[in-house]
Amino acid sequence: MSDSDLLAPSVDPNTAAIGIRRVTARNEARPRSVMMVRDHLLVTDEKETDTGVTPLEMALSALLGCEGVIINRCAEAMKFAYTAVDMSGDGEVDQRGSRGVQGVRPYFNWVKLHIRVHTDEPEDRFQRLIRNVEYRCPVMNLFKSADVDVQVNWERVTP
């Protein structure tokens, strides 16, 4: 991606803008954990007891949620008009990894996202939005840095 495709930063690039995120959790000697994020309650569990999403489903949800935030921020910076974004994600994990089998990674091998942006914007502006979202999305970049094969199918849906 060329530097001319990148949107200008929305903060002073010479001043650190450090943010601390805090989550507390309680686990009562079973697969279920209850987390508090500010005033929000989150529950993770395993499918066998099914009182919440699995932690890996939560990670995939965080990826989709982060994409939504960054799409919105980039669209605002570009004055890119859209009415909605529909997203879905699938991820493959070999469960042997989290059960201690050496040589098998305990997290996603690959993740496939389908992102449908409802917009009348022209294709060149849509492509610029995509490049900036994928450059800026913190959770997507965490997945990529962990060597997860992230494949994104972007679709522009016109009314």
Stockholm file with secondary structure:
# STOCKHOLM 1.0

chainA/1-159         MSDSDLLAPSVDPNTAAIGIRRVTARNEARPRSVMMVRDHLLVTDEKETDTGVTPLEMALSALLGCEGVIINRCAEAMKFAYTAVDMSGDGEVDQRGSRGVQGVRPYFNWVKLHIRVHTDEPEDRFQRLIRNVEYRCPVMNLFKSADVDVQVNWERVTP
#=GR chainA/1-159 SS CCGGGSCCCSSCTTSCCCCCCCCEEEECSSSCEEEEETTEEEEECCTTTCSSBCHHHHHHHHHHHHHHHHHHHHHHHHTCCCSEEEEEEEEECCTTGGGTCTTSCSSCSEEEEEEEEECCCCHHHHHHHHHHHHHHCHHHHHHHHTTCEEEEEEEEECC
#=GC SS_cons         CCGGGSCCCSSCTTSCCCCCCCCEEEECSSSCEEEEETTEEEEECCTTTCSSBCHHHHHHHHHHHHHHHHHHHHHHHHTCCCSEEEEEEEEECCTTGGGTCTTSCSSCSEEEEEEEEECCCCHHHHHHHHHHHHHHCHHHHHHHHTTCEEEEEEEEECC
//
